[in-house]
């Protein structure tokens, strides 16, 4: 990375105690770690995190991020010891909540932009000033950049709906996000050299040496050792989370990226069956909905109704609630690491100076707060003039489609198809942890249409909220401990053990989910293949009607009524609902629509109240 000429002195010595030819204090550039810079970056990072958490518990985040599980948790905090009523299980946002959601989204966009640009600026300045700042100062730069990187990553999830619809803004933000991550990954890896300094050994780098000495250490007969463990674990974790966050921006906000990938892979495996794309899509949707219906407690549940442990875990990890502990972990790690870097065991001077750079940083912070106040004021003014509770919301509020509720359950053709799909081994595995009888499993597997959606009973909703609240508390404590303890080497072993166990549990849960869903997919595909075969056989025999003779053409065709001729070339083209399957709004919908001649035809879009939509586009 070039050299600094004769001004570079890698023999400079720093020692905490008085020692010959060594200094006991480190002069810190106030524009790097001064009170103004620290206040601006700390406040921006924490206020963004607080606004997101506040928006969640006020049910004022974008509606496409929230599930009925999130609604139950919020209602539980409001009700406390009081029982739920029928109103409490309805998850639609009020007019005030929709307006507040627009404010939260706008504020998150502003602070996210500020954190993104601040992170790039501080890392670029630190690397460019490598001849003038010490390893001690660059450690502070890296810690502050981590705050910017993490809080911007958190903001991407809240802005998912906005960035999905604004493709130009999304492209620029993704480019800058990747740039910030690459800068941070390089800087953090280099910064781990400061973890291995030795005050008493002349052949090793000293914390008071200039940052450029890391690159020119061999010329001064100095050794440098980087900490591969910290680099791989932290940078690898951040890389994984960035890949997921950026990938989410290319799918509708009501969908889950992992679910989309699973559904696409499952659909590809069904290619050899000869079914059309629309049929494969409908099979996967129906099967996944049946999986949730198998785990879900019945509509008439009460305090004595057993609830599957798998269902608790499934709806918890599908909710936005499960992402909040990671926010606490990242913020707790960044806070402790920055405190250790700035106010550690070393005596420093210059932190109290209030220079040009610090005043500019504080001014930018005030500008951010002013912009947030203007957004809030504009929302109120426009709402009062237009009587529109949500005129400026940056993420679109989904509009519920009108779906005909004329039929549900098995179609006439499905009732004629008898499949012996019993597999005792797999059935025992599916029934493990589920309190429903096998007869219920057989009923679900025999259905062609999707199980009817419904709102949970108030008693079941409150029970779910109570248990999920305890899971969230345990999850939050675990992640906060990991975030705090990662700064202390004495806790490394326990933290690594906990995280390995936790991630192993998550992986096993995902594999169980895939296995169980595949069971329903296999049976659903066999039903569809046999039904197609039966329709193909019957289409070769003329069907005499009053006015014309028409063969059945496909799965989506239904028996034409007398006096009409109906010919359908294939399943009806799916209309993608803004919520995905049935969405996150919590309102019920049937799995059938009316076709043009008034008869019932299955809709290829199905879903369950508790899970995210699977297909934002037609699978390949």
GUGU-533276 format. One line per field, with one value per residue (C-alpha): residue number from 0; residue in one letter; chain; x negated, z, y negated. Coordinates in steps of 0.1 Angstrom, whole numbers, plus 5000, padded with zeros to 4 digits. Layout:
<recs>
seq = (NUM_...)
type = (A_...)
mol = (A_...)
px = (X_...)
pz = (Z_...)
py = (Y_...)
</recs>
This chain:
<recs>
seq = (0_1_2_3_4_5_6_7_8_9_10_11_12_13_14_15_16_17_18_19_20_21_22_23_24_25_26_27_28_29_30_31_32_33_34_35_36_37_38_39_40_41_42_43_44_45_46_47_48_49_50_51_52_53_54_55_56_57_58_59_60_61_62_63_64_65_66_67_68_69_70_71_72_73_74_75_76_77_78_79_80_81_82_83_84_85_86_87_88_89_90_91_92_93_94_95_96_97_98_99_100_101_102_103_104_105_106_107_108_109_110_111_112_113_114_115_116_117_118_119_120_121_122_123_124_125_126_127_128_129_130_131_132_133_134_135_136_137_138_139_140_141_142_143_144_145_146_147_148_149_150_151_152_153_154_155_156_157_158_159_160_161_162_163_164_165_166_167_168_169_170_171_172_173_174_175_176_177_178_179_180_181_182_183_184_185_186_187_188_189_190_191_192_193_194_195_196_197_198_199_200_201_202_203_204_205_206_207_208_209_210_211_212_213_214_215_216_217_218_219_220_221_222_223_224_225_226_227_228_229_230_231_232_233_234_235_236_237_238_239_240_241_242_243_244_245_246_247_248_249_250_251_252_253_254_255_256_257_258_259_260_261_262_263_264_265_266_267_268_269_270_271_272_273_274_275_276_277_278_279_280_281_282_283_284_285_286_287_288_289_290_291_292_293_294_295_296_297_298_299_300_301_302_303_304_305_306_307_308_309_310_311_312_313_314_315_316_317_318_319_320_321_322_323_324_325_326_327_328_329_330_331_332_333_334_335_336_337_338_339_340_341_342_343_344_345_346_347_348_349_350_351_352_353_354_355_356_357_358_359_360_361_362_363_364_365_366_367_368_369_370_371_372_373_374_375_376_377_378_379_380_381_382_383_384_385_386_387_388_389_390_391_392_393_394_395_396_397_398_399_400_401_402_403_404_405_406_407_408_409_410_411_412_413_414_415_416_417_418_419_420_421_422_423_424_425_426_427_428_429_430_431_432_433_434_435_436_437_438_439_440_441_442_443_444_445_446_447_448_449_450_451_452_453_454_455_456_457_458_459_460_461_462_463_464_465_466_467_468_469_470_471_472_473_474_475_476_477_478_479_480_481_482_483_484_485_486_487_488_489_490_491_492_493_494_495_496_497_498_499_500_501_502_503_504_505_506_507_508_509_510_511_512_513_514_515_516_517_518_519_520_521_522_523_524_525_526_527_528_529_530_531_532_533_534_535_536_537_538_539_540_541_542_543_544_545_546_547_548_549_550_551_552_553_554_555_556_557_558_559_560_561_562_563_564_565_566_567_568_569_570_571_572_573_574_575_576_577_578_579_580_581_582_583_584_585_586_587_588_589_590_591_592_593_594_595_596_597_598_599_600_601_602_603_604_605_606_607_608_609_610_611_612_613_614_615_616_617_618_619)
type = (X_X_X_X_X_X_X_X_X_X_X_X_X_X_X_X_X_X_X_X_X_X_X_X_X_X_X_X_X_X_X_X_X_X_X_X_X_X_X_X_X_X_X_X_X_X_X_X_X_X_X_X_X_X_X_X_X_X_X_X_X_X_X_X_X_X_X_X_X_X_X_X_X_X_X_X_X_X_X_X_X_X_X_X_X_X_X_X_X_X_X_X_X_X_X_X_X_X_X_X_X_X_X_X_X_X_X_X_X_X_X_X_X_X_X_X_X_X_X_X_X_X_X_X_X_X_X_X_X_X_X_X_X_X_X_X_X_X_X_X_X_X_X_X_X_X_X_X_X_X_X_X_X_X_X_X_X_X_X_X_X_X_X_X_X_X_X_X_X_X_X_X_X_X_X_X_X_X_X_X_X_X_X_X_X_X_X_X_X_X_X_X_X_X_X_X_X_X_X_X_X_X_X_X_X_X_X_X_X_X_X_X_X_X_X_X_X_X_X_X_X_X_X_X_X_X_X_X_X_X_X_X_X_X_X_X_X_X_X_X_X_X_X_X_X_X_X_X_X_X_X_X_X_X_X_X_X_X_X_X_X_X_X_X_X_X_X_X_X_X_X_X_X_X_X_X_X_X_X_X_X_X_X_X_X_X_X_X_X_X_X_X_X_X_X_X_X_X_X_X_X_X_X_X_X_X_X_X_X_X_X_X_X_X_X_X_X_X_X_X_X_X_X_X_X_X_X_X_X_X_X_X_X_X_X_X_X_X_X_X_X_X_X_X_X_X_X_X_X_X_X_X_X_X_X_X_X_X_X_X_X_X_X_X_X_X_X_X_X_X_X_X_X_X_X_X_X_X_X_X_X_X_X_X_X_X_X_X_X_X_X_X_X_X_X_X_X_X_X_X_X_X_X_X_X_X_X_X_X_X_X_X_X_X_X_X_X_X_X_X_X_X_X_X_X_X_X_X_X_X_X_X_X_X_X_X_X_X_X_X_X_X_X_X_X_X_X_X_X_X_X_X_X_X_X_X_X_X_X_X_X_X_X_X_X_X_X_X_X_X_X_X_X_X_X_X_X_X_X_X_X_X_X_X_X_X_X_X_X_X_X_X_X_X_X_X_X_X_X_X_X_X_X_X_X_X_X_X_X_X_X_X_X_X_X_X_X_X_X_X_X_X_X_X_X_X_X_X_X_X_X_X_X_X_X_X_X_X_X_X_X_X_X_X_X_X_X_X_X_X_X_X_X_X_X_X_X_X_X_X_X_X_X_X_X_X_X_X_X_X_X_X_X_X_X_X_X_X_X_X_X_X_X_X_X_X_X_X_X_X_X_X_X_X_X_X_X_X_X_X_X_X_X_X_X_X_X_X_X_X_X_X_X_X_X_X_X_X_X_X)
mol = (A_A_A_A_A_A_A_A_A_A_A_A_A_A_A_A_A_A_A_A_A_A_A_A_A_A_A_A_A_A_A_A_A_A_A_A_A_A_A_A_A_A_A_A_A_A_A_A_A_A_A_A_A_A_A_A_A_A_A_A_A_A_A_A_A_A_A_A_A_A_A_A_A_A_A_A_A_A_A_A_A_A_A_A_A_A_A_A_A_A_A_A_A_A_A_A_A_A_A_A_A_A_A_A_A_A_A_A_A_A_A_A_A_A_A_A_A_A_A_A_A_A_A_A_A_A_A_A_A_A_A_A_A_A_A_A_A_A_A_A_A_A_A_A_A_A_A_A_A_A_A_A_A_A_A_A_A_A_A_A_A_A_A_A_A_A_A_A_A_A_A_A_A_A_A_A_A_A_A_A_A_A_A_A_A_A_A_A_A_A_A_A_A_A_A_A_A_A_A_A_A_A_A_A_A_A_A_A_A_A_A_A_A_A_A_A_A_A_A_A_A_A_A_A_A_A_A_A_A_A_A_A_A_A_A_A_A_A_A_A_A_A_A_A_A_A_A_A_A_A_A_A_A_A_A_A_A_A_A_A_A_A_A_A_A_A_A_A_A_A_A_A_A_A_A_A_A_A_A_A_A_A_A_A_A_A_A_A_A_A_A_A_A_A_A_A_A_A_A_A_A_A_A_A_A_A_A_A_A_A_A_A_A_A_A_A_A_A_A_A_A_A_A_A_A_A_A_A_A_A_A_A_A_A_A_A_A_A_A_A_A_A_A_A_A_A_A_A_A_A_A_A_A_A_A_A_A_A_A_A_A_A_A_A_A_A_A_A_A_A_A_A_A_A_A_A_A_A_A_A_A_A_A_A_A_A_A_A_A_A_A_A_A_A_A_A_A_A_A_A_A_A_A_A_A_A_A_A_A_A_A_A_A_A_A_A_A_A_A_A_A_A_A_A_A_A_A_A_A_A_A_A_A_A_A_A_A_A_A_A_A_A_A_A_A_A_A_A_A_A_A_A_A_A_A_A_A_A_A_A_A_A_A_A_A_A_A_A_A_A_A_A_A_A_A_A_A_A_A_A_A_A_A_A_A_A_A_A_A_A_A_A_A_A_A_A_A_A_A_A_A_A_A_A_A_A_A_A_A_A_A_A_A_A_A_A_A_A_A_A_A_A_A_A_A_A_A_A_A_A_A_A_A_A_A_A_A_A_A_A_A_A_A_A_A_A_A_A_A_A_A_A_A_A_A_A_A_A_A_A_A_A_A_A_A_A_A_A_A_A_A_A_A_A_A_A_A_A_A_A_A_A_A_A_A_A_A_A_A_A_A_A_A_A_A_A_A_A_A_A_A_A_A_A_A_A_A_A_A_A_A_A_A_A_A_A_A_A_A_A)
px = (5000_4972_4949_4947_4911_4886_4914_4924_4909_4918_4894_4915_4923_4954_4955_4983_4957_4927_4899_4867_4873_4910_4940_4968_4996_5010_5020_5053_5067_5099_5114_5112_5122_5133_5165_5183_5176_5184_5216_5228_5221_5232_5264_5273_5267_5286_5315_5320_5321_5345_5368_5371_5378_5403_5420_5423_5439_5462_5471_5458_5433_5443_5472_5456_5429_5453_5471_5501_5475_5461_5496_5503_5471_5480_5515_5502_5481_5512_5535_5510_5531_5564_5578_5579_5611_5621_5608_5574_5568_5574_5540_5549_5531_5551_5550_5526_5503_5502_5493_5467_5453_5446_5427_5407_5398_5388_5367_5350_5342_5325_5305_5296_5282_5263_5248_5238_5220_5205_5190_5175_5161_5145_5128_5116_5102_5086_5069_5058_5043_5023_4991_5005_5026_5015_5027_5046_5065_5072_5087_5112_5119_5127_5150_5169_5172_5187_5215_5222_5221_5244_5270_5273_5277_5306_5322_5322_5349_5372_5367_5372_5406_5393_5362_5380_5402_5375_5350_5327_5323_5318_5290_5271_5276_5265_5234_5225_5233_5209_5183_5187_5185_5153_5137_5147_5136_5102_5098_5110_5086_5057_5069_5066_5028_5034_5047_5012_4990_4963_4950_4918_4906_4887_4893_4931_4953_4963_4997_4982_4967_4982_5007_4985_4960_4983_4974_4937_4930_4905_4883_4880_4874_4908_4933_4970_4996_5032_5060_5076_5102_5117_5115_5132_5160_5170_5165_5180_5211_5215_5210_5237_5262_5254_5260_5295_5304_5294_5311_5343_5344_5351_5382_5415_5413_5441_5420_5391_5360_5353_5389_5386_5354_5369_5400_5380_5358_5389_5406_5375_5376_5412_5402_5398_5435_5445_5466_5468_5451_5484_5493_5460_5463_5498_5487_5459_5482_5508_5483_5467_5500_5510_5478_5487_5523_5509_5490_5516_5541_5577_5600_5621_5590_5591_5569_5569_5560_5525_5502_5473_5438_5428_5456_5443_5408_5420_5441_5415_5388_5412_5420_5401_5398_5371_5348_5347_5323_5297_5301_5293_5263_5248_5253_5240_5209_5202_5208_5184_5157_5158_5157_5127_5110_5115_5114_5093_5062_5041_5037_5047_5047_5067_5101_5115_5106_5136_5123_5137_5144_5164_5186_5194_5203_5226_5242_5250_5266_5288_5297_5308_5331_5345_5353_5371_5392_5401_5412_5435_5449_5456_5474_5497_5504_5512_5533_5554_5560_5567_5582_5558_5541_5512_5503_5465_5458_5427_5437_5470_5499_5512_5548_5567_5580_5617_5618_5649_5657_5681_5664_5637_5623_5621_5633_5655_5626_5604_5631_5629_5591_5581_5544_5529_5501_5495_5459_5457_5421_5426_5460_5444_5418_5444_5465_5436_5442_5477_5507_5532_5543_5531_5566_5561_5529_5547_5575_5550_5531_5563_5573_5565_5575_5557_5571_5593_5576_5590_5582_5570_5593_5586_5576_5551_5538_5530_5514_5492_5481_5472_5450_5434_5427_5407_5388_5380_5367_5344_5333_5325_5305_5285_5276_5269_5245_5228_5225_5211_5189_5172_5151_5136_5112_5121_5156_5147_5151_5185_5197_5185_5201_5235_5235_5225_5254_5278_5269_5270_5305_5316_5302_5319_5352_5349_5341_5371_5393_5381_5386_5421_5431_5416_5439_5470_5455_5450_5486_5500_5480_5493_5529_5524_5508_5537_5563_5547_5546_5582_5591_5571_5589_5623_5615_5611_5648_5672_5693_5728_5742_5773_5755_5720_5695_5663_5635_5620_5587_5569_5568_5584_5614_5646_5677_5696_5732_5760_5764_5728_5696_5664_5628_5600_5565_5548_5549_5559_5529_5521_5527_5500_5515_5495_5492_5480_5503_5529_5504_5496_5528_5545_5577_5592_5595_5608_5588_5614_5624_5653_5644_5662_5691_5699_5685_5658_5622_5592_5570_5533_5525_5530_5514_5516_5520_5488_5462_5447_5456_5434_5436_5430_5427_5433_5407_5383)
pz = (5000_4993_5019_5040_5033_5060_5083_5093_5125_5133_5162_5183_5217_5239_5273_5300_5327_5327_5307_5290_5255_5257_5260_5284_5266_5231_5213_5197_5168_5180_5146_5148_5184_5198_5217_5187_5164_5191_5200_5164_5154_5187_5188_5152_5156_5188_5178_5146_5166_5192_5165_5149_5182_5192_5158_5162_5196_5184_5154_5132_5110_5074_5075_5050_5076_5104_5109_5131_5156_5159_5164_5192_5210_5208_5220_5249_5261_5259_5276_5301_5324_5307_5283_5246_5228_5192_5183_5196_5170_5141_5128_5105_5112_5123_5105_5131_5129_5091_5093_5120_5098_5071_5096_5108_5073_5063_5094_5089_5053_5064_5092_5071_5044_5070_5085_5050_5039_5074_5074_5039_5048_5081_5067_5036_5058_5081_5053_5036_5068_5076_5078_5104_5127_5151_5154_5185_5165_5136_5161_5171_5134_5128_5158_5147_5111_5126_5141_5107_5089_5114_5118_5080_5077_5102_5082_5050_5064_5073_5039_5020_5006_4996_4979_4961_4943_4938_4917_4908_4945_4953_4928_4942_4978_4971_4954_4983_5008_4991_4990_5027_5035_5015_5031_5066_5060_5049_5077_5104_5092_5093_5126_5143_5143_5172_5193_5193_5202_5228_5249_5260_5229_5204_5175_5176_5166_5193_5198_5194_5160_5129_5110_5080_5100_5095_5058_5062_5093_5076_5065_5102_5113_5130_5130_5124_5133_5123_5143_5117_5142_5149_5112_5099_5126_5126_5089_5079_5100_5086_5051_5056_5069_5041_5015_5030_5034_4998_4984_5002_4983_4950_4963_4974_5011_5021_5010_5027_5007_5022_5015_4979_4974_4989_4968_4936_4943_4951_4919_4899_4913_4901_4865_4858_4866_4833_4851_4839_4857_4870_4883_4900_4916_4929_4943_4963_4976_4986_5002_5023_5034_5045_5065_5085_5089_5102_5129_5137_5165_5155_5152_5182_5205_5242_5272_5271_5234_5230_5207_5188_5199_5163_5156_5183_5168_5132_5137_5159_5133_5106_5126_5127_5165_5160_5143_5172_5194_5166_5167_5204_5199_5172_5192_5225_5208_5191_5222_5244_5217_5211_5249_5252_5222_5233_5271_5276_5297_5280_5288_5259_5252_5227_5232_5248_5219_5199_5164_5129_5121_5153_5149_5113_5126_5152_5126_5104_5134_5139_5102_5105_5134_5115_5085_5107_5123_5088_5077_5107_5102_5065_5073_5097_5073_5043_5063_5077_5042_5023_5051_5040_5069_5049_5021_5023_5033_5015_5015_4999_5020_5005_4994_5000_4969_4969_4968_4963_4993_4976_4980_5002_5009_4983_4948_4931_4912_4943_4961_4933_4936_4962_4970_4994_5006_5041_5051_5088_5093_5079_5096_5130_5122_5112_5143_5166_5187_5171_5192_5163_5155_5123_5109_5106_5087_5063_5058_5049_5025_5007_5000_4967_4977_5004_5039_5048_5065_5098_5127_5158_5188_5214_5239_5215_5204_5240_5247_5216_5226_5262_5250_5221_5245_5267_5237_5226_5261_5261_5226_5234_5266_5246_5218_5242_5261_5229_5218_5251_5257_5223_5235_5263_5255_5288_5275_5240_5246_5262_5235_5207_5223_5227_5191_5177_5196_5186_5149_5149_5164_5137_5109_5122_5125_5088_5077_5096_5080_5045_5052_5064_5036_5010_5024_5015_4981_4971_4979_4963_4931_4930_4934_4906_4882_4888_4883_4851_4839_4847_4829_4799_4797_4800_4773_4747_4751_4736_4762_4748_4758_4748_4724_4718_4727_4744_4760_4793_4786_4819_4856_4860_4838_4856_4845_4822_4830_4805_4777_4779_4763_4783_4771_4794_4780_4814_4850_4855_4855_4891_4904_4929_4960_4977_5008_4989_4998_5021_5034_5068_5073_5092_5072_5060_5024_5005_4981_4953_4927_4902_4866_4837_4835_4872_4882_4908_4898_4921_4925_4922_4950_4984_5018_5055_5079_5097_5069_5042_5005_4985_4948_4938_4902_4881_4889_4863)
py = (5000_4976_4961_4930_4921_4911_4898_4934_4945_4981_4982_4959_4974_4972_4987_4984_4977_4953_4969_4956_4943_4952_4929_4937_4918_4921_4889_4895_4875_4859_4860_4898_4905_4872_4866_4852_4881_4907_4889_4887_4923_4938_4918_4925_4963_4966_4943_4964_4996_4981_4968_5002_5020_4992_4995_5033_5031_5003_5025_4996_5014_5020_5044_5069_5076_5087_5120_5128_5141_5106_5092_5117_5106_5069_5076_5096_5067_5045_5070_5083_5105_5099_5126_5120_5111_5117_5083_5091_5118_5095_5083_5054_5021_4991_4958_4944_4974_4971_4934_4942_4969_4944_4922_4952_4962_4927_4922_4956_4947_4915_4930_4960_4938_4918_4950_4963_4931_4926_4961_4957_4923_4933_4964_4945_4918_4943_4962_4930_4916_4948_4928_4905_4926_4953_4989_4977_4951_4975_4999_4972_4965_5002_5003_4972_4986_5018_4998_4982_5016_5033_5007_5003_5040_5039_5011_5032_5055_5026_5010_5042_5032_4998_5011_5039_5014_4987_5007_4978_4969_5006_5009_4980_4991_5026_5013_4991_5019_5043_5016_5009_5046_5051_5021_5033_5069_5058_5033_5057_5084_5060_5046_5080_5074_5050_5080_5095_5065_5070_5041_5056_5074_5052_5076_5072_5043_5018_5003_4969_4976_4961_4981_4983_5003_5033_5033_5024_5045_5068_5038_5029_5065_5066_5095_5092_5119_5116_5133_5157_5169_5135_5126_5157_5158_5122_5113_5147_5141_5106_5119_5145_5120_5096_5122_5130_5093_5084_5115_5105_5072_5091_5108_5093_5083_5107_5137_5155_5161_5195_5206_5194_5214_5245_5242_5237_5267_5288_5277_5287_5322_5325_5319_5356_5361_5343_5317_5282_5253_5240_5275_5279_5245_5253_5287_5271_5243_5268_5291_5264_5252_5287_5289_5258_5270_5303_5285_5258_5263_5265_5235_5244_5248_5239_5241_5279_5282_5295_5275_5290_5279_5278_5253_5230_5230_5227_5196_5181_5183_5171_5139_5106_5111_5137_5112_5087_5108_5106_5068_5068_5091_5069_5037_5051_5064_5030_5010_5030_5032_4994_4987_5010_4994_4958_4960_4991_4997_4970_4933_4911_4874_4853_4869_4838_4815_4802_4796_4790_4826_4832_4801_4812_4847_4832_4809_4839_4856_4825_4825_4861_4853_4823_4844_4869_4841_4828_4863_4866_4831_4837_4869_4851_4822_4843_4867_4839_4824_4856_4876_4903_4920_4932_4907_4907_4943_4955_4991_5000_5012_5044_5045_5077_5094_5104_5142_5161_5184_5207_5240_5256_5290_5318_5314_5339_5354_5356_5376_5402_5406_5433_5434_5458_5435_5448_5451_5462_5451_5416_5412_5419_5393_5367_5375_5371_5340_5335_5343_5348_5384_5401_5399_5361_5367_5391_5365_5338_5360_5370_5334_5318_5282_5262_5264_5234_5206_5192_5169_5185_5185_5158_5185_5202_5168_5158_5192_5189_5154_5165_5193_5174_5145_5169_5182_5147_5138_5168_5161_5125_5134_5159_5135_5106_5128_5138_5102_5090_5120_5120_5091_5112_5141_5159_5165_5176_5213_5211_5188_5210_5240_5223_5210_5244_5260_5233_5233_5271_5270_5245_5266_5298_5278_5267_5303_5316_5290_5299_5336_5331_5308_5332_5359_5338_5328_5364_5374_5342_5349_5385_5372_5347_5373_5398_5371_5360_5396_5401_5368_5379_5412_5396_5370_5397_5405_5380_5361_5354_5321_5302_5279_5292_5318_5308_5329_5321_5304_5301_5302_5268_5277_5286_5304_5279_5273_5283_5259_5245_5256_5251_5256_5246_5251_5253_5242_5206_5182_5173_5138_5130_5115_5088_5109_5140_5169_5155_5130_5115_5095_5123_5122_5155_5166_5196_5217_5215_5189_5188_5193_5176_5200_5199_5232_5238_5240_5244_5214_5221_5197_5210_5204_5203_5174_5181_5185_5163_5167_5190_5180_5144_5156_5187_5213_5224)
</recs>
